[in-house]
Amino acid sequence: MCHLMAWAKKRGYLKENPLGEYEKPKEEPCPRQEATSEIIKAIFAKLPPIFVPVFTLIWQTAARRGEILSLTHAQVNREKKQITFFITKGMKARIVPISDLAMEALDAIAPLSGCPYVFYNPETRNRWRDCRKPWEKAHKEAGYPWVTVKHLRPAMATQLSTLGLDTQDIKELLGHSSVAVTEKFYIKRRPDVVSKCPPST
């Protein structure tokens, strides 16, 4: 309303802004909803089995969706339990440890002869190009339509921070350009924060 009155005064429709003397009320910061491990597992339970390993690895490695969909067997070092991501947002390679749950996800998909990718579409015999639809269906059926795939990265970062992992190490794990980004958008939040905001649509 204040903006409308200011617009009317500027164009000569009003001599004075009747609301000009009133200060615009300050908006209280609204805590973002958190995707806890329980919520993530509830969504996973609604996924088609073939996609569970894909999203499990996204969650456990805190990698970006595109990095996991394009993951090749050559990037996975099972002996050292490490994954090397070459195609990253900052175009820099980074090494990520493989947790026991992540290893189970890798073992759940049998390698396909002639296909270099870890996760592949059985019909095309090539990598998955997208995985949005199964997630969108699963998160709605689980009752958490506000949880996107992007929630998986900060969920893992939050968990690692809670366990005491150094901020610099989390920054390297996520492939961020600075610690400030990690602190502001990832590890600053905690899963025990209860959101007072209505679920986003």
C-alpha positions as CSV (number, residue, x, y, z in Angstrom):
1,M,0.0,0.0,0.0
2,C,2.8,2.4,0.9
3,H,4.4,1.8,-2.6
4,L,1.0,2.5,-4.3
5,M,0.6,5.8,-2.4
6,A,4.1,6.9,-3.3
7,W,3.5,6.1,-6.9
8,A,0.2,8.1,-6.9
9,K,2.0,11.1,-5.3
10,K,4.9,11.0,-7.8
11,R,2.5,11.2,-10.7
12,G,0.3,14.0,-9.3
13,Y,-2.7,11.9,-8.3
14,L,-2.2,12.8,-4.6
15,K,-0.8,16.0,-3.1
16,E,0.6,14.1,-0.1
17,N,1.2,10.5,0.8
18,P,-1.3,9.8,3.6
19,L,0.9,6.8,4.7
20,G,4.2,8.7,4.4
21,E,4.6,9.3,8.1
22,Y,4.2,5.6,8.9
23,E,7.3,3.4,8.9
24,K,7.0,0.2,7.0
25,P,6.9,-2.7,9.5
26,K,10.1,-4.7,9.6
27,E,9.7,-8.3,8.4
28,E,10.9,-10.8,10.9
29,P,13.3,-13.3,9.4
30,C,11.6,-16.6,8.9
31,P,13.7,-19.7,9.6
32,R,14.0,-22.1,6.7
33,Q,12.6,-25.6,7.0
34,E,15.2,-28.3,7.5
35,A,15.3,-31.6,5.8
36,T,16.3,-33.9,8.7
37,S,17.5,-37.5,8.2
38,E,14.1,-38.7,9.2
39,I,12.4,-36.6,6.5
40,I,14.9,-37.6,3.9
41,K,14.5,-41.3,4.7
42,A,10.7,-40.9,4.5
43,I,11.0,-39.5,1.0
44,F,13.4,-42.3,0.0
45,A,10.8,-44.8,1.1
46,K,8.5,-43.5,-1.6
47,L,11.1,-43.5,-4.4
48,P,11.2,-46.2,-7.1
49,P,13.9,-48.6,-5.9
50,I,16.1,-47.9,-8.9
51,F,16.4,-44.3,-7.9
52,V,17.2,-44.8,-4.2
53,P,20.9,-45.3,-4.8
54,V,21.1,-42.2,-6.9
55,F,19.6,-39.9,-4.2
56,T,21.5,-41.7,-1.5
57,L,24.8,-40.9,-3.1
58,I,23.7,-37.3,-3.6
59,W,22.9,-37.1,0.1
60,Q,25.9,-38.9,1.4
61,T,28.5,-37.2,-0.7
62,A,26.8,-33.7,-0.6
63,A,27.4,-33.7,-4.3
64,R,25.4,-31.8,-6.9
65,R,22.8,-33.8,-8.8
66,G,24.6,-33.4,-12.1
67,E,27.8,-34.6,-10.6
68,I,26.2,-37.9,-9.5
69,L,24.2,-38.4,-12.7
70,S,27.4,-38.1,-14.7
71,L,29.5,-40.1,-12.3
72,T,31.7,-42.8,-13.9
73,H,33.3,-45.9,-12.5
74,A,36.7,-44.4,-13.2
75,Q,36.0,-41.7,-10.6
76,V,35.3,-44.2,-7.8
77,N,38.2,-45.6,-5.9
78,R,36.8,-48.4,-3.8
79,E,40.1,-49.3,-2.1
80,K,40.6,-45.8,-0.7
81,K,36.8,-45.2,-0.4
82,Q,37.0,-42.0,-2.4
83,I,35.2,-40.3,-5.3
84,T,36.8,-37.7,-7.4
85,F,34.5,-35.1,-9.0
86,F,36.0,-33.4,-12.0
87,I,33.0,-31.6,-13.4
88,T,32.1,-29.1,-10.6
89,K,30.6,-25.7,-10.4
90,G,34.0,-24.1,-9.9
91,M,35.6,-26.4,-12.5
92,K,38.0,-27.8,-9.9
93,A,38.4,-31.4,-9.0
94,R,37.7,-32.4,-5.4
95,I,37.9,-35.7,-3.5
96,V,35.0,-36.9,-1.4
97,P,35.1,-39.8,1.1
98,I,32.6,-42.7,0.6
99,S,30.5,-43.5,3.7
100,D,29.2,-47.0,4.4
101,L,25.8,-45.9,3.2
102,A,27.2,-44.4,0.1
103,M,29.1,-47.7,-0.6
104,E,25.9,-49.6,-0.3
105,A,24.3,-47.3,-2.9
106,L,27.2,-47.9,-5.3
107,D,27.0,-51.7,-4.8
108,A,23.2,-51.7,-5.4
109,I,23.7,-51.0,-9.1
110,A,25.5,-53.6,-11.1
111,P,27.9,-52.2,-13.7
112,L,26.6,-52.3,-17.3
113,S,28.9,-53.6,-19.9
114,G,30.0,-50.9,-22.3
115,C,28.5,-48.1,-20.1
116,P,31.1,-46.0,-18.1
117,Y,28.4,-44.5,-15.9
118,V,27.6,-45.7,-12.4
119,F,23.9,-44.9,-12.7
120,Y,22.2,-45.6,-15.9
121,N,18.8,-46.0,-17.5
122,P,18.2,-49.7,-18.3
123,E,16.2,-48.7,-21.3
124,T,18.6,-46.4,-23.0
125,R,21.7,-48.1,-21.6
126,N,23.2,-44.7,-20.9
127,R,23.3,-42.3,-18.0
128,W,20.2,-40.8,-16.5
129,R,19.6,-37.4,-17.9
130,D,17.3,-36.2,-15.2
131,C,15.7,-37.5,-12.0
132,R,13.3,-34.7,-11.0
133,K,10.0,-36.5,-11.7
134,P,10.5,-39.5,-9.3
135,W,11.7,-37.1,-6.6
136,E,8.7,-34.7,-7.1
137,K,6.3,-37.6,-6.8
138,A,8.0,-39.1,-3.8
139,H,8.3,-36.0,-1.7
140,K,4.6,-35.3,-2.3
141,E,3.5,-38.8,-1.3
142,A,5.7,-38.6,1.8
143,G,4.1,-35.4,2.8
144,Y,7.1,-33.1,2.3
145,P,6.5,-31.3,-0.9
146,W,8.8,-28.4,0.1
147,V,11.8,-30.7,0.2
148,T,13.8,-30.4,-3.0
149,V,16.9,-32.4,-4.1
150,K,18.9,-29.3,-3.2
151,H,18.0,-29.8,0.4
152,L,20.3,-32.9,0.5
153,R,23.5,-31.0,0.3
154,P,22.9,-28.6,3.3
155,A,21.4,-31.6,5.2
156,M,24.7,-33.4,5.0
157,A,26.7,-30.3,5.7
158,T,24.6,-29.6,8.8
159,Q,25.1,-33.2,10.0
160,L,28.9,-33.0,9.5
161,S,29.1,-29.7,11.3
162,T,27.1,-31.1,14.2
163,L,29.6,-34.0,14.4
164,G,32.4,-31.5,14.7
165,L,33.9,-31.4,11.2
166,D,35.9,-28.2,10.5
167,T,34.2,-25.6,8.4
168,Q,37.1,-25.5,6.0
169,D,36.8,-29.2,5.4
170,I,33.1,-28.9,4.8
171,K,33.8,-26.1,2.4
172,E,36.2,-28.3,0.4
173,L,33.7,-31.2,0.5
174,L,31.0,-29.1,-1.0
175,G,33.2,-27.5,-3.5
176,H,32.5,-23.9,-2.5
177,S,34.6,-21.0,-3.5
178,S,34.8,-19.6,0.1
179,V,34.1,-20.5,3.7
180,A,31.6,-17.6,3.9
181,V,29.3,-19.3,1.4
182,T,29.4,-22.5,3.4
183,E,28.7,-20.8,6.7
184,K,25.9,-18.6,5.3
185,F,23.9,-21.2,3.4
186,Y,24.8,-24.5,4.8
187,I,26.3,-25.2,8.2
188,K,24.7,-22.2,9.9
189,R,21.4,-24.0,10.1
190,R,20.7,-26.9,12.4
191,P,18.2,-29.7,12.0
192,D,16.6,-29.1,15.4
193,V,15.3,-25.7,14.3
194,V,11.6,-25.9,14.0
195,S,10.2,-23.8,11.2
196,K,7.4,-21.4,12.0
197,C,6.8,-20.7,8.3
198,P,4.1,-22.5,6.3
199,P,5.5,-25.1,3.8
200,S,6.6,-23.5,0.6
201,T,4.8,-24.6,-2.6
